[in-house]
Amino acid sequence: MQRTRFRHLRSALAAWTIALAVALGGRPARAQVVFQADGAVDLGYTATRLTPANSRRLYLDVRPALTVQFGSPRLTWRAGYLFAGSLTLDGTGSSAYSNQVSLALAAELSKRSTMTASGSITQGSTAFQLTQRAPDAGQADFRAPGNPDLVTATLAESFAWEASPNLRLGQGLLGSASAPQDALGRTSGAVTASASLDRLFVRDAVGALLRSGFAVLRPLAEGAAEARIVTNSLAGSWNHDFDPRWNAEVTAGVEQVIALTGSRATTIVPTGGLTARYLGDDSVVSLAVSQAAAANLQTGTESLNDEVVLRGAVSFDRIRQRQLGASAGFLRARPLGEVIPGAAATMGNAVQGDVGLVWGFSEVLLATARYSVAYQFGQGANLTPSLVHVALVGITIRYGNAPYLPPMPAIGRRVDGSDAVGFPAGGVREQ
């Protein structure tokens, strides 16, 4: 089983190497370099309720950022850095700082194959972690008690190959790690590799998905030892385009969860989900319902998660960047038998909500407003409910050599591929 995981990892690394060699080997005809410098000043308010203790904080938040994007007919990459400093205004708490570094890459390897990859490292408070992600990309999750400052890292890679007009193969790799900022030795991490095969029809795609994951978890429960968890799942899928706007995808299968410590307990659970998507001219909406075993890195536990996530975004003016994004999610975590002894103490429910508005008055001046809420409850074992509100209102001064950053190329989820984001004109597919 370990050899299988190592083969997945070697395959992913090989795909990265081939992609860079092929993409960088091509001539950068009509290459475009876009840079964007932001200076955001926000008035922030954070309220935390961790029964019986409550805290409130009013602060000034300053976030300078720099993003550089290179685009050519076959290769696009984006690099960004953000620094956030908050100065308390009401005498509560203390000043704090946060950082985020991100990198994204997309390469068109041939007429029929595309690879994308992204990664980031984030350091900072709970308020920064909640508000730095896009408002339409929220995710319900469990936070460590006390909402400590964290250092997190993420990695995502995907590869799609059209083996024939009716056959598509895919490969993916997801990795993440999280640790308290003042206790990096308590890092929990997980990596998951996947492979998929789809048979395409006019409006339908029928296929199979195989996943294998490995996690090293350090539970918060007193007396709980470090856990090493292996998950393997096999599921069938059906993807259907109802019309040019509506799409739905259904998956169903089984998942095996194995603890490599203690008694090497094994649990078999059902897994699956339903996702409905709407793609409008200036709006995107999706609703996803799923059940799967998943690792929670902040609490260091593996659980069976039932999740509902609603996400949406609407653009009022793409040139001036006037847009509204929002998301809401509910997560219920249930114990996985005796896979991780003592971990049931951190099971429970989590609710998330995000809404953000950007209103550009010009290419240089933008007004922003953001609200995020995260609530977890019903965890038992004397763990009290935790509620966090974060609100930001401010302005952003933007300077760059283009009106806006072009979107990164992306592999679509619709059968007809109409939701994919293509490369600049002149790529391999047009030759």
N, C-alpha and C positions, 0 to 999 in steps of 0.2 A: 504493500500500500504506500509506504514511504517512497519507494522507487517510482511509483506512478506520479506522486506529487512532484518529485524532482524532475521527471520527464516533462511535466506541464511547465515547470519553471524554466527549464532549458529551452523548450519550444518558444515560450514567450520572449526570452532574451534573444533567441535567434531571429525571431520576427522583427524585434527592434533593430538589431544589427543590419539585417537585410534592408529594412525600410530606410534607414539612414544612408546606407551605401548607395542604394538605387536613387533615392530622392536627391541626395547631395551631388550625385554624379551627373545629374542633368543640368543643362544650362539654365541659369535663372532669367530666362527671357521674360520681359515685361514684369520684372520683380518689383514689388512695392513694399516700402518700409513705412509704417505708420507708428507714430509715438503719441502718447497722451499723458499729460501731467495734470494731476488733480490736487486741489487744496481745499479740503472740506472742513468747515467749522460748524459744529452742532451744539445745541443745548440738549443735554441728556438727563433723563430721570430714570432711576432704577429702584424698584421696590422688591424686596425679597421677604417672603414669609416662610420661615422654617420653625413651625410651632415648637415651643412657645415664643421663640425669638423672632422679632421682626426688624427690618432695617430699611431705610430710605436714603437715597443719595441724589443730590442735584449737582451736576458737573458740566464743565465745558470740555467738549471732545474735539480734538484737532487731528485730522487724518490726511497727511500728504501721501500721495501715491504716484508711481510712475509705471506705465505699461508700454511695452514695445512689441509690435507685431510685424513679422516678415511674411509676405505672401508672394508666391510664384505659381505658375500653372500646375506644379506637382507637389509643392511643399508649402505648408503654412505653419508657423510657430509663433507663440506668444509667451512673453515673460513679464512678470509683474512683481512689484514690491510695494507693500503698504506698511506705514508706521502709524500707530494711533497712540495719542497721549491724552489722558483725561486729568483735568485739574478740578478738584472739589470746590464747590461754591458755597456750601452750607455748613462747612466745618465737620461733616461726618465722613468717616473713612479717610483714605489717603489717596494721593495722586498715584496713577498707575500708567503703565504703558503696555502696548501689545505690538506684535509684528506678524506679517504674513508674507511668504514668498511662494509664488506659483509659476508653473511652467506647463504649457500645452503644446502638442504637436499633432499635425495631421499630414499624412503622406499618401499620395496616389501612386501605388506601386506599379500598376499596369492598367489596361483598359477595364479589367474585371476585379481588381483588388484594391482595397483601401485600408489604411491603418490609422487609428487615432490613439493618443495617449495624453495623460495629464497627471500632475502631481502637485502637492502643496504641503507646506509646513506652517503651522499656525501656533503662536504662543500668546496667551492672554487670558483675560477674565471670562466668566460666563457671559456677561453682557456683550463682550466683543465677539465671542464664538457664536452667539445667537444672531447678532445683527450683521455680521460680515458676509454670511451666505446670502444669496439672492432671496428676496421675499417669496418668490414662486418656487423655491427649492427647499422649503422647510421639511423637517423630518422629526417626528416624535421620537424621543429617546429618554433613557434614564441617566440622570446626572449623579455624580458622587455626592454624598451628604456634605453639606456646607458649601457647595458650589465652589470648589477650589480653582485657582488659576491652573490652566492646563497647557501642555505641549502636545499637539496632535499632528499626525502626518497621514496623508492619503495618496494612493496611487491607483490609476485606472488605465487599462489598455484594452483596445478592441480591434479585431481584424475581421474583415468580410471579404469573401472571395466568391464570385459568381462562376462556379465551375461550368455551367452551361446556362442557356436562357431560362431553364426551369429548375435549376438546382443551385442552392446557395449554402455555403459553409461559413460558420462563424467561430471565432475564438475570443475569449476574454480573460482578463486577469484583474482582480481587485485586491488591494491591500490597504490596511489601516493600522495605526498604532496610537495609543493615548497613554499619558502619564501625568500625574500631578507635577506642577512646575518645580516644587521643592522636594520631590521624591521621584526622580527619574528611574530609580531602581525598581519602582512599582509599575513598570510599563506592561501593558497588555497589548497584544497584537494579533491580527488575523489576516490570512491570505486565502483567496478563493480563485480557482481556475475553472474555466468552463469551455465546452465545445458544443456546437449546435449544427444541425443539418435540417434544411427546409426544402420541401418540394413546392414550387410555385405554380399557381394557376392564374387565371385572369384576375380574380379578386380575392383569392384565398392562398394561404400558405400553411401546409401541414408539416410538422417536423418533430424532432426530438432534441432534448437538451440534457447534457450530462455535466454535473458539477462536482468538484472535489475541493474541500477546504481544510485548513489546519489553523488552529488558534492556540495561543498560549495566554491563559487567563489567570489573573491574581485576584481572587474574590475579596470583597470587603468584609464579609461575614467573619466574626471572630473565630479563630481556630481553623478556618478553611485553608487548605493547602493549595499551592499552585496547581492548575489543571491544564492538561494538554488534550485538546479535543479535535477529532477528525470527523468531518461530515461528508457524506457522499449521497448524491441524489440523482434520480433519473425521472424525467417528466416528458410527457407529450404536449404538443402545443398546436393551437389552431388560431390563425390570424386572418381577419376578414375585413376588407374595405367595403363599407356599405355604400359610400358615394365619395366624391372628392373631398368631403369634409369629415365624415365620421368613420371611425375605425375601432375595432375591438379585438382583444387577444385573450385567449383562455389557455391556461396551463394546468396540468394535473399529474401527480406522480407520487413517489414515495421517497423518503429520506432516511438515511441511516446515520446515527450519531454514536460515536465511540469515544469513551474516555480512556486515554492511554496511561492513566495513573490509577492506583488503588486496585479495585477488583476488575478493571477493564469492562465496566458495564456498557451494554449496547442497547440502544433504543431505536425502534422503527416507528416513524410517524408519517402521516400523510402531508403532502405539500402541494401548493397550487395557488392560483390567483386569477383574477379577472381585471383587465384594464380597458377602459373606454377612453377614447381620445377624440377631441374636436379640433380641427385645424381650419381657422378662418383666415380671411385676408389680413387682418391685423390683430388676431387674437388666437390664443392656444389654451385649451382646457383639458385636463385629464383627471380621471378618477380611478384609483387602484385599490383593490381589496386582495389581501394575500395572507397565507399562512405558511410559515417556514421556521425551521430552527435557525437561530441567529445568535451571534456573540455580542454582548454589550461590554465595550471595553472600559467604560468608566467604573462600572460596578464589578467587572471581572467575572461575569456569569454567562452561561449558555442557556437559552430558554426557547420554548416554543412560542413564537410571536404571531398573534392575530393583529393585522394592521389595516387601517383605512386611511388613505391619503388623497386629498383633493387639492389640485394645483391649477393656477390660471394666471394669464398675463394678457394685457391688452395694450396696444400701442396707439396713441392718439396722433403722434407726429414723429416719424422715425428720424427725420433730419434734425429736428430740434430736441429730440430725445424726451418726449413726453409720454410716459408710460406708467401703468399701474400693475403691480404684481401682488399675488396673495397665495397663501397655502394654509391648510388646516389638516391635522392628523390626529389619529387616536391609535394607541398601541397597548395591547394587553399581553403581558408576558406570563407564561405558565411554566411550572417546573417540568423538567425532562426526566422524570423518574429519579433514579439515583445516579445519573450521569455525573453530576458534580455534588457530592455530599455537602449539605449545609448551604447550598446556593439558593434554596427556596426562599430564604429570608429576604432576598432582594427582588423577588417577583412582584408584580403589581400592574398598575396602569399609568400611562403617560399621555398627556394631551399637549398639542403644540398649535400655535397660531401665529401667522406672520402677514403683515400687509405693508407695502411700501409704495410711495408715490415719488416719481421724479418729474419735474416740470421745468423744461428748458425755456428760459426767456430769450436766449440767444445761444450761439455756439460756445460762448465763454461762461455765461452765468446760468446756474441751475439751482432751483429750490428743491429740497428733499424733505420727506417726512417718513418715519419708519416706526412701527410698533411691533413688538414681539412678546409672546407670552409662552411660558413653559410650566406645566403643572404635572406633578406625579403624586400618586396616592395609592392607598390600599396595599402597601408593601409588607406590612406585618413586621414581626420581630423588633418591635419598639422603634421602627423607622417612621418618623413623623412625615406628614405630607409636606411637599416643598413647592412653592409658587414663586415664579420670577416674572416681573413685568419690566420691559425696557422700552423707552420712548426716546426718539431722536428727531429733532427738527432743526434745520439749518440751511446753509447755502454752500455751493461748491463752485469754485473758480476753476475753469478747465482751459488748458492750452494744448494745442496739438497741430499737426500738419494736415489733418483731415477733419471733416465735420463730425465723424464718429468712427469707432473701431469697427471694421468689417467683422461679421460673425465668423467664428471658427468653423471650418468644414466638419460635418458630422454625418454619421451613418443613420439613416432614418429607420422608423419602426413600421411604417405602412408597407403594405404589400407592393404598391406601385412606386414606392420610394419618393413620393412627392414631398415628404417632410424632411428629406435629407438636405443638408447644406453643401453645395458644391464648391469646387475650387475656382479660382479666378479663371476667366476665359482663356482658352488656348491650352488646356490640359491634355492629358493622354487620350481621354475619351473623345476629344474633338479632332484628333489628328487622323 
